[in-house]
Amino acid sequence: MRLLIALGAAAALAGCATSKVSLYPDADGATGAVAVFDAKSEAEVGALTQPNTWAKVGGKSVKAQAVKANHAALLAWMPPPPRVYLLYFVQGTTDITPESEATMAALRAAITASSEVQITGHTDTVGSSELNDGLSRDRAAEIRAALVKRGLPVENAKVTGRGERELRIKTADGEA
């Protein structure tokens, strides 16, 4: 009998399931919006458009509420947003251009022992796809090796190559 009552209560609660959604500003202070749709009718039931608000979702409407002050302390524990350093290479090589030396110096200055580093290499569309995949990986590995050579703790940095599959700058095939 108790099992039957527990199952009945669980079924009743499942029909009332709700979730919460919060909207916070980006690092630059900009805020987008969150639209909430009814799962069955696919009609919009409301939206969050103001920063530092939250709402329960899963019902027939969305009522935005202000985020409590204690959330700010929690958000202070969030990691900083990633920083991107864009380096350019001499065409077809793993040698960075002289113009990229200042960026490389800024990258070296920013990395600490606790930094998480992801190095992604790209290429243009000159040459075969296989050649560009290898070149993009080699470029990323070269940057990691240069940082390690200077004593920076990035031996475990993730290195990937995107070749011409994910162009940093879109160009036609065969274009430098």
ABEGO torsion letter per residue (X at the ends): XAAAAAAAAAAAAAAABBBBBBBBBBAAGBBBBBBBBBAAAGBBAEBBABBGBBBBBGBABBBBBBBBAAAAAAAAABBBBBBBBBBBBBBGBABBBAAAAAAAAAAAAABBAABBBBBBBBBBABEBAAAAAAAAAAAAAAAAAAAAAAGBBAAABBBBBAEAABBABBBBBGBX
